[in-house]
């Protein structure tokens, strides 16, 4: 003890931590080890992949065609005959799709591989909404306003089609002739919108459920979004614009019995005016009907 009564501290001894130097792996040796480990796994997998891509165990043997009505299964099978026996895993579906869509009635095809030997084809066909009259030729017109192919007499058609034609003054200068082997679209800048607007007009009349348009059988394109409608239940045509409203169509439905009784004989009824229904008699000046 010290003379001041304090305790004498005992010095502590610390161990020095000695760390052995770590050996650094050489980059080349490290890379070689990685390649060797990878090879142990990849070689068997690569062998399996090569076998799958070349083996006849996965060759295409059967085709299943569904959803087709106008496109015959025999045509589809004939187009893909050269692909039978090919390796199904390696088969290029995009190439098959492009080849099949050359048929005028095929809108799209969904292809699904079913290993080991089966290919399923879901065909979606164009829906014919009307016939387009070009010169003396009739062509199927799709609901998208696209020419499909030449009218074949309607052997597959359940009912007569609406016919859309042009007045001589409104006919396109270079109307394309639809081919029996490829889908043709109307190239003129005016014609495709006109056809689509005509089909949209038909759709609005159907939605309005007006009695006078139930017998619509022909639309003549007059130009400037104007049309002449020929209806087999009416002895006179009805003139309309592309923007015909449901209210205007229904107004004619209500007034038609009185118009027919009071304006006989009739030459035409004109609905192209925004707030008027104009009645044209055979030997009279046009009169307005209101309701």
C-alpha positions as CSV (number, residue, x, y, z in Angstrom):
1,X,0.0,0.0,0.0
2,X,1.2,3.6,-0.6
3,X,1.7,6.0,2.1
4,X,-1.5,7.8,1.2
5,X,-3.5,4.6,1.8
6,X,-4.3,4.0,-1.9
7,X,-4.1,0.6,-3.5
8,X,-1.3,-0.1,-5.9
9,X,-2.6,-1.1,-9.3
10,X,-1.1,-4.1,-11.0
11,X,-0.1,-3.4,-14.7
12,X,-2.1,-5.5,-17.2
13,X,-0.5,-7.3,-20.1
14,X,-2.3,-7.4,-23.5
15,X,-1.9,-10.2,-26.0
16,X,-0.9,-9.2,-29.5
17,X,-3.2,-10.7,-32.1
18,X,-1.1,-12.2,-34.8
19,X,-2.9,-12.7,-38.2
20,X,-1.4,-15.0,-40.7
21,X,-1.3,-13.5,-44.2
22,X,-4.0,-14.7,-46.5
23,X,-3.1,-16.2,-49.8
24,X,-4.7,-14.4,-52.7
25,X,-6.0,-16.6,-55.4
26,X,-4.6,-15.9,-58.8
27,X,-7.3,-14.5,-61.2
28,X,-6.5,-17.2,-63.8
29,X,-6.9,-20.0,-61.3
30,X,-10.1,-18.5,-60.0
31,X,-11.6,-18.2,-63.5
32,X,-10.6,-21.8,-64.4
33,X,-12.2,-23.1,-61.3
34,X,-15.5,-21.3,-62.1
35,X,-15.5,-22.7,-65.7
36,X,-14.9,-26.2,-64.4
37,X,-17.8,-25.9,-61.9
38,X,-20.1,-24.5,-64.6
39,X,-19.1,-27.2,-67.0
40,X,-20.2,-29.9,-64.6
41,X,-23.7,-28.4,-64.6
42,X,-23.9,-27.2,-68.2
43,X,-22.7,-30.2,-70.1
44,X,-25.6,-32.4,-69.1
45,X,-28.1,-29.7,-69.7
46,X,-26.6,-28.8,-73.0
47,X,-26.8,-32.4,-74.1
48,X,-30.5,-32.6,-73.2
49,X,-31.2,-29.3,-75.0
50,X,-29.4,-30.5,-78.1
51,X,-31.4,-33.8,-78.0
52,X,-34.8,-32.0,-77.7
53,X,-34.0,-29.6,-80.6
54,X,-32.9,-32.4,-82.9
55,X,-34.8,-35.5,-81.8
56,X,-37.6,-37.0,-83.9
57,X,-39.4,-37.7,-80.7
58,X,-40.7,-34.1,-81.0
59,X,-41.5,-34.0,-84.6
60,X,-44.8,-32.5,-85.8
61,X,-47.4,-35.2,-86.7
62,X,-50.9,-33.8,-86.1
63,X,-52.7,-30.5,-86.9
64,X,-55.8,-29.5,-85.1
65,X,-57.8,-26.7,-86.9
66,X,-60.7,-25.1,-85.1
67,X,-62.8,-21.9,-85.5
68,X,-62.8,-22.1,-89.3
69,X,-66.0,-22.0,-91.4
70,X,-65.1,-20.5,-94.7
71,X,-61.4,-21.6,-94.6
72,X,-61.3,-25.3,-95.2
73,X,-59.2,-27.5,-92.9
74,X,-57.8,-29.1,-96.1
75,X,-56.4,-25.8,-97.2
76,X,-54.7,-25.2,-93.8
77,X,-53.2,-28.7,-93.8
78,X,-52.0,-28.3,-97.4
79,X,-50.2,-25.0,-96.5
80,X,-48.5,-26.7,-93.6
81,X,-47.8,-30.1,-95.3
82,X,-44.1,-29.2,-95.7
83,X,-43.8,-28.6,-92.0
84,X,-45.0,-32.1,-90.9
85,X,-42.1,-34.1,-89.6
86,X,-40.2,-31.0,-88.5
87,X,-39.0,-30.6,-84.9
88,X,-42.0,-29.0,-83.1
89,X,-39.9,-27.2,-80.5
90,X,-37.9,-25.4,-83.2
91,X,-40.9,-24.6,-85.4
92,X,-41.2,-20.9,-86.2
93,X,-44.8,-20.0,-85.4
94,X,-44.4,-16.4,-86.7
95,X,-43.6,-17.8,-90.2
96,X,-46.6,-20.1,-90.1
97,X,-48.9,-17.3,-89.1
98,X,-47.7,-15.0,-91.9
99,X,-48.2,-17.9,-94.4
100,X,-51.7,-18.7,-93.3
101,X,-52.8,-15.1,-93.2
102,X,-52.4,-14.9,-96.9
103,X,-55.9,-16.5,-97.1
104,X,-58.4,-13.7,-97.8
105,X,-60.8,-14.9,-95.1
106,X,-58.3,-15.4,-92.3
107,X,-58.1,-12.4,-89.9
108,X,-55.7,-14.0,-87.5
109,X,-54.4,-17.3,-86.3
110,X,-53.5,-18.4,-82.7
111,X,-51.0,-21.3,-82.8
112,X,-50.1,-23.4,-79.8
113,X,-47.6,-26.2,-79.6
114,X,-48.6,-29.3,-77.6
115,X,-45.6,-31.5,-77.2
116,X,-44.6,-33.9,-78.3
117,X,-46.3,-34.0,-81.7
118,X,-49.4,-31.7,-81.8
119,X,-50.0,-28.2,-83.2
120,X,-53.3,-26.5,-82.5
121,X,-54.6,-23.7,-84.8
122,X,-57.4,-21.4,-83.7
123,X,-58.6,-19.6,-86.8
124,X,-60.3,-16.2,-86.6
125,X,-62.1,-15.3,-89.8
126,X,-63.2,-11.9,-91.2
127,X,-66.9,-11.2,-90.6
128,X,-68.7,-10.2,-93.8
129,X,-71.0,-7.3,-93.1
130,X,-72.0,-6.3,-96.6
131,X,-71.3,-6.6,-100.3
132,X,-69.5,-3.8,-102.1
133,X,-70.5,-3.2,-105.7
134,X,-67.5,-2.2,-107.9
135,X,-68.4,-1.8,-111.6
136,X,-70.1,-5.1,-112.3
137,X,-68.4,-7.0,-109.5
138,X,-69.6,-7.8,-106.0
139,X,-67.1,-8.2,-103.2
140,X,-67.4,-9.2,-99.6
141,X,-66.9,-6.2,-97.2
142,X,-65.8,-6.9,-93.7
143,X,-67.1,-5.1,-90.6
144,X,-63.8,-3.2,-90.6
145,X,-64.6,-1.7,-94.0
146,X,-62.0,-4.0,-95.7
147,X,-62.5,-5.8,-99.0
148,X,-62.2,-9.5,-98.4
149,X,-62.6,-11.3,-101.7
150,X,-64.9,-11.6,-104.7
151,X,-68.5,-12.6,-103.9
152,X,-68.9,-16.3,-104.8
153,X,-72.7,-16.5,-104.9
154,X,-73.2,-16.8,-101.1
155,X,-73.0,-20.6,-100.7
156,X,-71.9,-20.1,-97.1
157,X,-74.2,-17.2,-96.4
158,X,-77.4,-17.7,-94.2
159,X,-79.2,-14.6,-95.6
160,X,-78.9,-11.9,-98.3
161,X,-76.3,-9.2,-97.7
162,X,-76.8,-5.5,-97.6
163,X,-75.2,-4.0,-100.8
164,X,-73.1,-0.8,-100.7
165,X,-72.5,0.9,-104.1
166,X,-71.5,4.2,-105.5
167,X,-73.4,6.7,-107.6
168,X,-71.6,7.4,-110.8
169,X,-70.4,10.8,-109.7
170,X,-69.1,9.4,-106.4
171,X,-67.4,6.3,-107.6
172,X,-63.6,6.2,-106.8
173,X,-61.3,6.9,-109.7
174,X,-59.3,3.7,-109.2
175,X,-61.3,1.1,-107.4
176,X,-59.3,-2.0,-106.7
177,X,-60.5,-5.4,-107.8
178,X,-60.6,-7.8,-105.0
179,X,-58.5,-10.9,-105.5
180,X,-59.5,-14.4,-104.8
181,X,-56.1,-15.0,-103.2
182,X,-55.3,-12.0,-101.1
183,X,-57.1,-9.4,-99.0
184,X,-57.4,-6.1,-100.7
185,X,-58.1,-2.7,-99.0
186,X,-59.4,0.4,-100.6
187,X,-56.4,2.6,-101.1
188,X,-58.1,5.9,-101.9
189,X,-58.0,8.3,-99.0
190,X,-61.8,8.9,-99.2
191,X,-63.0,5.4,-99.7
192,X,-62.1,3.5,-96.6
193,X,-63.7,6.2,-94.3
194,X,-66.8,6.3,-96.5
195,X,-67.2,2.5,-96.2
196,X,-66.7,2.5,-92.5
197,X,-69.1,5.4,-92.0
198,X,-71.7,3.6,-94.0
199,X,-71.3,0.5,-91.9
200,X,-71.4,2.6,-88.7
201,X,-74.7,4.2,-90.0
202,X,-76.2,0.7,-90.4
203,X,-75.1,-0.1,-86.8
204,X,-76.8,3.0,-85.4
205,X,-80.0,2.2,-87.3
206,X,-80.0,-1.3,-85.8
207,X,-79.5,0.0,-82.3
208,X,-82.3,2.6,-82.8
209,X,-84.7,-0.3,-83.7
210,X,-86.7,1.8,-86.1
211,X,-89.2,-0.1,-88.2
212,X,-88.6,1.8,-91.4
213,X,-85.0,0.7,-91.7
214,X,-85.7,-3.0,-91.0
215,X,-85.8,-3.7,-94.7
216,X,-82.6,-1.9,-95.7
217,X,-81.1,-3.7,-98.7
218,X,-78.9,-1.2,-100.5
219,X,-76.8,1.9,-99.6
220,X,-75.6,4.2,-102.4
221,X,-72.7,6.5,-101.5
222,X,-73.4,10.0,-102.9
223,X,-70.3,11.6,-101.6
224,X,-69.6,14.2,-98.8
225,X,-70.8,11.7,-96.2
226,X,-74.3,11.5,-97.8
227,X,-76.1,8.3,-98.6
228,X,-79.2,7.1,-100.3
229,X,-80.9,4.1,-98.6
230,X,-83.1,1.7,-100.5
231,X,-85.5,-0.3,-98.3
232,X,-87.5,-3.1,-99.8
233,X,-90.5,-2.3,-97.5
234,X,-90.7,1.3,-98.8
235,X,-91.5,2.3,-102.4
236,X,-89.2,5.3,-102.2
237,X,-85.6,5.9,-101.0
238,X,-84.5,7.8,-97.9
239,X,-81.6,10.3,-98.0
240,X,-79.4,10.5,-94.9
241,X,-76.1,11.9,-93.8
242,X,-73.4,9.9,-92.0
243,X,-74.2,11.7,-88.7
244,X,-77.9,10.7,-88.7
245,X,-79.0,10.7,-85.0
246,X,-81.1,8.2,-83.3
247,X,-83.6,10.9,-82.5
248,X,-84.0,11.8,-86.1
249,X,-84.4,8.2,-87.2
250,X,-87.1,7.6,-84.5
251,X,-88.9,10.8,-85.5
252,X,-89.4,9.5,-89.0
253,X,-90.6,6.2,-87.5
254,X,-93.4,8.1,-85.8
255,X,-94.3,10.4,-88.7
256,X,-94.0,7.9,-91.5
257,X,-97.7,6.6,-91.4
258,X,-98.9,10.2,-91.8
259,X,-96.3,11.1,-94.4
260,X,-97.3,8.1,-96.6
261,X,-101.0,8.9,-96.2
262,X,-100.7,12.6,-96.9
263,X,-98.0,12.9,-99.5
264,X,-98.8,10.2,-102.1
265,X,-97.0,9.4,-104.4
266,X,-93.6,9.9,-102.8
267,X,-90.3,10.3,-104.6
268,X,-88.0,10.4,-101.5
269,X,-87.7,11.3,-97.9
270,X,-84.7,13.5,-97.0
271,X,-83.3,13.3,-93.5
272,X,-80.1,15.3,-94.3
273,X,-81.2,18.5,-92.6
274,X,-80.6,19.0,-88.9
275,X,-84.2,20.0,-87.9
276,X,-86.3,19.1,-90.8
277,X,-87.7,16.0,-92.6
278,X,-88.2,16.9,-96.2
279,X,-90.7,15.0,-98.3
280,X,-90.3,14.9,-102.0
281,X,-93.3,14.1,-104.2
282,X,-93.2,12.7,-107.7
283,X,-94.8,15.8,-109.3
284,X,-94.7,18.2,-106.3
285,X,-92.2,20.6,-104.8
286,X,-90.5,19.3,-101.6
287,X,-92.5,19.7,-98.4
288,X,-91.4,19.7,-94.8
289,X,-92.9,17.4,-92.2
290,X,-92.5,18.2,-88.6
291,X,-93.5,16.3,-85.5
